[in-house]
Amino acid sequence: MLLFAVLAGTAHGSNEAGEWLQFGLLQVTLGPLAGAIIGYTGARLIDTAAERAWATTAYQGIGILSLSVLAYVFAEIIGGNGFISAFVAGIVFGNCIRHPCTYLFEFMESEGQLLMLITFLVFGAALLPEGLAHADATFVVYAVLSLTAIRMIPIALSLLGSGVRLPTYLFLGWFGPRGLASILFVLLILEETEIPHREELLSITVITVALSVILHGISAAPLAAAYGRLAARMGECEEAKAVSDMPLREGLTTNNIPEP
């Protein structure tokens, strides 16, 4: 969506195009930088507080959740993208934290899923009617391409050399990155400036996300079951090899959890 905004700006002269390029670069550089700083610093501080018994488990959880808000605000203040910052902060935090964050693990499995569902509920109630009001047949065609070729090809390229087989390429390409972040980015762009074709940009994004919710939701269970049966018959292959867990989840499920 940032690329679309830059292209839209080029139609109004080089000055505006330059401003959009500067805006895009700041979003994708200062955002990750802010997230990395907050994620690393937060992990070190929470580790220290836990080791010295300065905070109970409940307050450690509050501190962990507040880091995402702090990462977002910090990035926005310095001109970066708050959403990217919060995402990077979570990655850095999960790889740097040493203390068992039981509260965060439980939050990801329960409240985190609930908040995601609430986000989609708000999307359907508030944005879907507005997006459909400006819908066009070409938007639907683009949405279908976005859910297939436009994202399957990059995912396939990223898997080159991994040794996985064609069914895995197709499975990961179909169930790869989904459209929740697209809602946030298009709202960010529309809020930042008065660009041309605002209604069309919103409508395309809304239709794409709506189709993703419907098609991925309907196909998730049957395709996952079919892929599981197929993978079981593959024998010795890359898909059958054991993989390490996420650092945060691994730390919670091995030496950091005391035996009952």
C-alpha positions as CSV (number, residue, x, y, z in Angstrom):
1,M,0.0,0.0,0.0
2,L,2.9,2.4,0.6
3,L,4.1,1.7,-2.9
4,F,0.6,2.6,-4.2
5,A,0.8,5.8,-2.3
6,V,4.2,6.7,-3.8
7,L,2.9,5.9,-7.3
8,A,-0.2,8.0,-6.7
9,G,2.0,10.9,-5.6
10,T,4.2,10.8,-8.7
11,A,1.2,11.9,-10.8
12,H,1.3,15.3,-9.1
13,G,4.9,16.2,-9.7
14,S,8.3,15.3,-8.5
15,N,8.1,17.3,-5.2
16,E,5.1,15.3,-4.0
17,A,6.7,12.1,-5.2
18,G,9.9,12.9,-3.3
19,E,7.8,13.5,-0.1
20,W,6.2,10.2,-0.5
21,L,9.5,8.4,-1.0
22,Q,10.8,10.1,2.1
23,F,7.7,9.2,4.0
24,G,8.0,5.5,2.9
25,L,11.7,5.3,3.8
26,L,11.1,6.7,7.3
27,Q,8.3,4.3,7.9
28,V,10.4,1.2,7.0
29,T,13.7,2.4,8.7
30,L,12.8,4.3,11.8
31,G,9.9,1.9,12.6
32,P,12.1,-1.3,12.8
33,L,14.8,0.7,14.6
34,A,12.4,1.9,17.3
35,G,11.0,-1.6,17.7
36,A,14.4,-3.2,18.1
37,I,15.4,-0.6,20.8
38,I,12.2,-1.1,22.7
39,G,12.2,-4.9,22.4
40,Y,15.8,-5.3,23.5
41,T,15.6,-2.8,26.3
42,G,12.3,-4.1,27.5
43,A,13.6,-7.7,27.6
44,R,16.6,-6.7,29.7
45,L,14.5,-4.6,32.1
46,I,11.9,-7.4,32.6
47,D,14.7,-10.0,33.1
48,T,16.3,-7.8,35.8
49,A,13.0,-7.1,37.5
50,A,12.1,-10.9,37.6
51,E,15.6,-11.9,38.8
52,R,15.6,-9.4,41.6
53,A,11.9,-10.0,42.5
54,W,11.0,-6.4,41.8
55,A,7.7,-7.4,40.1
56,T,5.2,-10.2,40.5
57,T,4.1,-12.3,37.5
58,A,1.0,-10.1,37.0
59,Y,3.0,-6.9,36.8
60,Q,5.6,-8.5,34.6
61,G,2.7,-9.3,32.2
62,I,1.5,-5.7,32.3
63,G,5.0,-4.6,31.5
64,I,5.3,-6.9,28.6
65,L,2.1,-5.8,27.0
66,S,2.9,-2.2,27.6
67,L,6.0,-2.6,25.5
68,S,3.9,-2.9,22.3
69,V,2.2,0.4,23.1
70,L,5.5,2.0,23.9
71,A,7.1,0.7,20.6
72,Y,4.2,2.1,18.6
73,V,4.2,5.5,20.3
74,F,8.0,5.8,20.1
75,A,8.1,5.1,16.4
76,E,5.3,7.5,15.7
77,I,7.1,10.3,17.6
78,I,10.3,9.9,15.6
79,G,8.5,9.5,12.3
80,G,8.5,5.8,11.8
81,N,5.7,3.2,11.4
82,G,4.2,2.3,14.7
83,F,2.8,-1.1,13.5
84,I,6.1,-2.2,12.1
85,S,7.8,-1.1,15.3
86,A,5.5,-3.1,17.5
87,F,6.0,-6.1,15.3
88,V,9.8,-5.9,15.4
89,A,9.7,-5.2,19.1
90,G,7.9,-8.5,19.6
91,I,10.4,-10.4,17.5
92,V,13.4,-8.9,19.3
93,F,11.8,-9.3,22.7
94,G,11.0,-12.9,22.1
95,N,14.6,-13.6,21.1
96,C,16.2,-11.7,23.9
97,I,14.1,-12.5,27.0
98,R,15.6,-15.1,29.4
99,H,12.9,-15.2,32.0
100,P,9.9,-17.5,31.5
101,C,7.1,-15.2,30.4
102,T,4.2,-17.4,31.4
103,Y,1.7,-14.6,31.3
104,L,2.6,-13.7,27.7
105,F,2.5,-17.3,26.5
106,E,-1.0,-17.7,28.0
107,F,-2.1,-14.3,26.5
108,M,-1.0,-15.3,23.0
109,E,-3.1,-18.5,23.3
110,S,-6.3,-16.9,24.6
111,E,-6.7,-13.2,24.9
112,G,-4.6,-12.6,21.8
113,Q,-6.9,-14.7,19.6
114,L,-9.9,-13.0,21.1
115,L,-8.5,-9.5,20.2
116,M,-7.8,-10.7,16.7
117,L,-11.4,-11.9,16.3
118,I,-12.7,-8.6,17.6
119,T,-10.5,-6.7,15.1
120,F,-12.1,-8.7,12.3
121,L,-15.5,-8.0,13.8
122,V,-14.9,-4.3,13.7
123,F,-13.5,-4.5,10.2
124,G,-16.7,-6.2,9.0
125,A,-19.0,-3.8,10.8
126,A,-17.2,-0.5,10.0
127,L,-15.1,-0.9,6.9
128,L,-16.7,-3.7,4.8
129,P,-19.9,-1.7,4.0
130,E,-17.9,1.3,2.9
131,G,-15.5,-0.8,0.8
132,L,-18.3,-2.6,-0.9
133,A,-20.0,0.7,-1.7
134,H,-17.2,1.5,-4.2
135,A,-16.6,-2.0,-5.4
136,D,-15.9,-2.8,-9.0
137,A,-15.4,-6.0,-11.0
138,T,-11.7,-5.2,-11.5
139,F,-11.2,-4.8,-7.8
140,V,-12.5,-8.4,-7.3
141,V,-10.1,-9.6,-10.0
142,Y,-7.2,-7.9,-8.3
143,A,-8.2,-9.3,-4.9
144,V,-8.2,-12.8,-6.3
145,L,-4.8,-12.2,-7.9
146,S,-3.5,-10.8,-4.5
147,L,-4.6,-14.0,-2.7
148,T,-3.0,-16.2,-5.3
149,A,-0.2,-15.2,-7.7
150,I,0.8,-11.9,-6.1
151,R,1.7,-13.5,-2.8
152,M,2.3,-17.1,-3.8
153,I,5.1,-16.2,-6.2
154,P,7.2,-14.3,-3.5
155,I,6.6,-17.1,-1.0
156,A,7.7,-19.7,-3.5
157,L,10.8,-17.7,-4.2
158,S,11.6,-17.5,-0.5
159,L,11.4,-21.3,-0.3
160,L,13.8,-21.9,-3.1
161,G,16.7,-24.1,-1.8
162,S,14.7,-25.3,1.2
163,G,14.1,-28.7,-0.3
164,V,10.4,-28.7,0.4
165,R,8.0,-30.2,-2.2
166,L,5.4,-28.7,-4.4
167,P,2.4,-29.4,-2.0
168,T,4.2,-27.4,0.7
169,Y,4.9,-24.6,-1.7
170,L,1.1,-24.4,-2.5
171,F,0.0,-24.8,1.1
172,L,2.3,-22.1,2.4
173,G,1.5,-19.9,-0.5
174,W,-2.2,-20.1,0.1
175,F,-2.1,-19.9,3.9
176,G,0.8,-17.4,4.0
177,P,0.7,-13.8,5.3
178,R,-2.9,-12.7,5.7
179,G,-4.5,-9.3,5.4
180,L,-4.9,-8.0,8.9
181,A,-1.9,-5.7,8.6
182,S,-3.3,-4.4,5.2
183,I,-6.2,-2.8,7.1
184,L,-3.9,-0.9,9.4
185,F,-1.6,0.3,6.6
186,V,-4.4,1.5,4.3
187,L,-5.9,3.4,7.2
188,L,-2.5,4.9,8.0
189,I,-2.1,6.1,4.5
190,L,-5.6,7.6,4.2
191,E,-5.1,9.4,7.5
192,E,-1.7,10.8,6.6
193,T,-2.6,12.7,3.4
194,E,-5.2,13.5,0.8
195,I,-4.1,11.2,-2.0
196,P,-6.1,10.5,-5.2
197,H,-8.4,7.5,-5.5
198,R,-8.8,7.2,-1.7
199,E,-12.1,5.3,-2.1
200,E,-10.6,2.9,-4.6
201,L,-7.6,2.1,-2.4
202,L,-9.9,1.4,0.6
203,S,-12.3,-0.6,-1.5
204,I,-9.5,-2.8,-3.0
205,T,-8.0,-3.5,0.4
206,V,-11.4,-4.2,2.1
207,I,-12.4,-6.6,-0.7
208,T,-9.1,-8.4,-0.6
209,V,-9.2,-8.8,3.2
210,A,-12.9,-9.9,3.1
211,L,-12.1,-12.6,0.5
212,S,-9.2,-13.7,2.6
213,V,-11.4,-14.1,5.7
214,I,-14.0,-16.1,3.8
215,L,-11.8,-18.3,1.6
216,H,-9.1,-19.0,4.1
217,G,-11.7,-19.6,6.8
218,I,-13.6,-22.1,4.7
219,S,-10.6,-23.9,3.3
220,A,-8.4,-24.0,6.5
221,A,-9.7,-27.3,8.1
222,P,-10.1,-29.4,4.9
223,L,-6.9,-28.3,3.3
224,A,-4.9,-28.7,6.6
225,A,-6.3,-32.2,7.0
226,A,-5.5,-33.1,3.4
227,Y,-1.9,-31.7,3.7
228,G,-1.4,-33.6,6.9
229,R,-2.4,-36.9,5.2
230,L,-0.2,-36.1,2.2
231,A,2.8,-35.1,4.4
232,A,2.4,-38.4,6.3
233,R,3.0,-40.3,3.0
234,M,6.0,-38.3,1.9
235,G,8.5,-40.4,3.9
236,E,12.0,-39.0,4.5
237,C,11.9,-35.3,3.3
238,E,12.4,-31.8,4.5
239,E,8.8,-31.6,5.8
240,A,9.4,-34.6,8.1
241,K,12.5,-33.2,9.8
242,A,12.2,-31.8,13.3
243,V,12.5,-28.1,13.7
244,S,13.3,-25.9,16.7
245,D,10.5,-24.0,18.4
246,M,10.2,-20.2,18.7
247,P,12.8,-19.0,21.3
248,L,10.1,-17.7,23.6
249,R,7.9,-20.8,23.4
250,E,10.9,-23.0,23.6
251,G,12.1,-21.3,26.8
252,L,8.7,-21.8,28.3
253,T,8.4,-25.4,27.5
254,T,11.9,-26.6,28.5
255,N,14.3,-25.7,31.3
256,N,12.5,-22.5,32.5
257,I,9.3,-24.1,33.7
258,P,9.8,-25.7,37.1
259,E,8.6,-29.3,37.5
260,P,5.3,-29.7,39.3
